[in-house]
Amino acid sequence: MLPTAKIGPYTLPNPLIVAPMAGVTDRPFRLLCRRMGAGLAVSEMVIADSKMWHTRKSRSRLNHQGEPEPRSVQIAGGDPEMLAQAACMNAASGAQIIDINMGCPAKKVCNKAAGSALMKDEALVLQILKAVVAAVDIPVTLKMRTGWDENHRNAPIIARMAEEAGIQALAIHGRTRTDKYTGNAEYDTIARVKSDVGIPVFANGDITSPEKAREVLQYTGADGLLIGRAAQGQPWIFREILHFLETGEHMKPPPLDEVETILSEHLLALHDFYGETMGVRIARKHVGWYLQCHDQNKRFQQSFNAIDNALEQHDSIQQYFASLRNEEVFAA
């Protein structure tokens, strides 16, 4: 039986959430994942300094046109007043949930005392949480890691602070900041946080299969899961996990025709959202993810990455899938 996932006044359609990923969870990807079964998709992190919002990158990250409710926007920064202002401005622009980033391990974020670097300064964390919660009348959530390093797993301390400050839900990645994305996620800290607080807790890290999803939910007692890198190139993972959690049975993997349709529609959405020049460039990494199990020698990816025209990208994908279907016929 699926757990019921709630964030403030919002009851999510299901407990599977698209984890915010810089350079990945743009509006086309969020909409696609929602269509593929995700209960919520959190935006890429938006820098709290509004002076930076005029850039192309920030403008695209602030675009939520046509997204289903609730719309969750992640903000990042290290100054309480600036984060509070960013929360207000995003709420005025249509955000219905504000998520504070204390989970990103990237150097360019951590070196500015933001992201997971904030977990080193618990006093500053408390100031930020109180300032953002007080600034808006919509739910505020917090995404963090288990701690700074293996000797400082202070997520339980920050979780209790967050609950007292009025944070409505927590998402915890089962690695420390120094782990980055190496090694295996650990879930003991997440389970401890879940037992310590009364607000919803979502587990994140290495949710790569339906079996792993069920295992992590059972082990941690979490209210739901955040799925990040595993959705890159296979957004249908959400419906596969949902089906398994509901029935105990596996869905058949999508046939080639459906993969081609999903990929082609994703390409169109990227070209439309970013314009041809940027859309063509951004499409390259997504195509690489979609085809990683088919194009293992990366020959097609190399040729695809040399294309700088949207129409040629579409034609190239059609030709590639036609060749894959021919291979299936001969193999049969």
N, C-alpha and C positions, 0 to 999 in steps of 0.2 A: 504493500500500500504506500502510495506517495505521501510524503509529509506535506502539510499545507504551509506555504511560504507567504509570510506577510511582511510588508515594510510600511510602518505607519498605517494609514487608512487603506493601503492597497493590498489586496489579496492577489498574488500572482497566479497566472494560469497554471503554472507548474513550478517546481523548485529548481529549475536549471537556468542559470544566468550566464550570459556571455561576458567573460572577464574583460575589463578594459585593457586594450593593448595599443600602445602608441604605434601609429603607422599601419594599423590593421583594422581596428574596430571603427572605421568611418561609417557614415550613414548607409552607403550601399551594403556593406558587410553586416551591419546591425539589422537592417531590414531583411536581408537574406536569411540570417540565423533565426530571426523571429518566425519567418515563413517555414523554416525547417524544424520548428518545434521549441525554440528557446522561450522561456517565460518572461525574460527581461534581457535587455542588452544595454550595457553601460558604455557611455561614450569614451573616446580617447580622452586622456587628461588634458584639460585646458589650463594653461598657466594662469596663475592668479593675477599677475600684473596686467591690468587692462590696457596699459600702454602698448602691449605686444599684440593686442587683439586685431590690429589693422592688417597683420600679415596674412598672406594667402592661407598658410597652414591653420592659423587660428580661426579665420573666417569659415573654413570648411568644417572645423571641429565644432563650431557653434551652430551649424546648420542642422536642424532637427525636423525639417519640413516633412510632413506625411508620416511621421513615426507614430506607432500606436502607444497608447498610455500604458503604464506610466513611463515618462521620459526621465532617465537618470543621467546626470552629467557629473563627471569627475573633475575636481579642481585640484591643483597642486601648487604648493608654495610653502614658505616658512614664516610669513608675517601674519599674525592673527587679524589685524585690521584689513590687510589687503585681501586675505582669504574671505573675510566676512563680506567685503565689498563685491568680490567676485561671485559669491553665493547669491547676493541680492541681484546682481546684473543678470546672472544666468536664470534665476527664478523669473525675472521680468521678461526674459526671452523665451520662456516656455518650459524650463526645467521643472519637473515635479518632484524629483528627488535630487539632493546634492550629495555626492560622494567625495570624501576627503581622501586624497592619496597619501598613504604612509607605507606603501608597499613597493614602489618602484626602486630597484637597486642600481639603476643606471648612474654612472659617475657624474654625468652632466646634470643630473637631478640632485644626487646626494651631496655633491660638492657645494651646492647652494643651500644647504640645510633644508632640504625638502625631501619628499618621498620617504623611503625607509630610514634615512639619516635622522629624521625627527625622533625616532624611537630612542635615540641616545639621550634626549633631553625631555624627560617626562613632565617637567614644569611647563615647558613651552607647549608640549602636546595638550596639556589641560587648558592653557590659555586659548589655543586654536579651537579646540572643541567647543568651549563655552562661547567664544566669539561668533563662530559660524552658526551654532544652534540658535543663539539669541538674535541673529541678523535676519533669519527667514522664518516663515510660518509653514514651511513644507518639511518633510522628513529629511534628516541628515544622517548619512551612513558613513562608516569608516572602513577602509581597506588597509590592512597592515600585514606584516610578516610575523613570524613567531618571536623575533627579537633581532638584536644587532649581530650577535654571533652565538656560537653554541654555549658560551659561558654567560650569556646575557639574554635569556629567553624571557623577556618581560611582557609578552603579549597578555598574560593574565592580569598584570597590574594595570596596563593601559586599558584593557577591556572593562575592568571595574570602574576606572575613571570615566571612560566613555559613557557607560550606562548612567552614571551619576550626573554627567553633563547633559544628558538628554539625547544622546545618539540612539537612533531607532533600530539599527542593525549593524552587524559586524561581518566582514569577510576577512578570512585569514589564510594567507598562503603558507603552506607547511615547510617553509625554508626561512633561514635567517638572511639578513642583508648580505653577509659575507659569502653565503652559499651561492648567491645569484640564482642561476638555474641549473647548477651542477648537483650531482648526487641524487638521492631520492628524497622526496618530501616525507616529513614525519607528521603524524596526526595526533600524537599524544598531547601536544600543547593545545591543539584545536579542541580535543575532547575535554581537556581541563577547563578551557575557557567556556565551553558550552555548559559545563556543570556549575560554573561560578556565576554566570549572569542569567538574567531573565529575558533579555532581548534576543531576537533571532540571530543565529550564527551560521554563516555559510563557509563551507570548506573549499579550499582551492589548492591546486598543485598536483600534477600527474594524474588527472582524471582523464584517462586515455581510452577507456573501454567501458561497455555496460557493466561488466563484472566489477571493475575497479570502482565505478560509481556506487554500486550497491554496497561494496565492501566499506568504502569510506563513510557513507551515510550510516551504516550500522555501527561502525567502530567509534565514530565521533559523536553520534547522536545529533549531527548538524541538521538544520532546518532546510538546507539546500546546498547546491554545489555551484561553484564558478568554474567554467570550462574555458580555457584560453587557447594555448598552442595546439591542442588536439583538434580544434575546429578549423584550423588553417588548412584549406584545401579539402576539407570534408565537413561542411556545415551540417550535413545530414546526421552527424553524430548525436545531435540533440534528440531527434525523433527515434534513433536507434536505442539510446539510453532510456528514453521514456517508455518505449515499447517493452524493453527488458524489465524495467522496474515494475511495470503494470502487469506483465504476463509471465515473466520468468523465461520467456523465449526470445530468440534472436530474430531480428528482421533480416531478410535477405539484403545483401549489399545492393546499392542502386545499379541498375544495368548501364551499359555504356551510353545508350541513347539519353538516359536521364542525366548522367554526369555531363554529357555534352550540352544538354539544354540548360542545366544549372550554370555551368561555366560560361556559356555564351550570353546568358542573361546577365550574369555578373559583369562580364566585360562591357556590355551595353550600358549598364548602370554606372560603371566607373568612367567610361568615356563621357557620358551625359553629365555626371556630377562634377568632374574635374576639368572637362574640356579635353580636346583630342591630345594636346601635347603632354599634359600631366597624366591624363587618363591612360595613355599608352604606356608611359613609364611605370605607373603604379600597377598596371595589369600584369606586368612581367613577373613580379614575385608571386602573385596569386596563382598564375598559370603554373609556375614551378611547383607550388604546393599541391595543386590539383593533380598534377601528372607525375608526382614523385614515385608512385608505384608502377606506372606504365613506362616512364621515360628514364629508366634507371641509369643509362649511360649519358643522359642529359644532352643527347645530340639535338633533339627537337628543341629543348629549352635554349640552347645556344643560338639556333637559327631564329627562334621566336624573339629572343632578346635583341636581335639586330633589326627587327621591324620597327619602323617609326610612324606607321600609318594605321589608323583604327580599322579601316576596311580590310587591309591586308592581314591584320591580326585575326579578324573574324574568319577570313578565307583560310588562313593557315590552320586555325583550330578545326574547321570543317574537314579539311583535307587530312589532318592528323587522325581524327576519329574515324574517318572513312577507311584509312589504312589499318587502324586497330580492328575494325569490324571485319575487314578482309582477312586479317590474321586469325580471328576467331573462327571464320568459316573454314579456312584451310586446316586449322588445328582440329576442328571437329571431323 
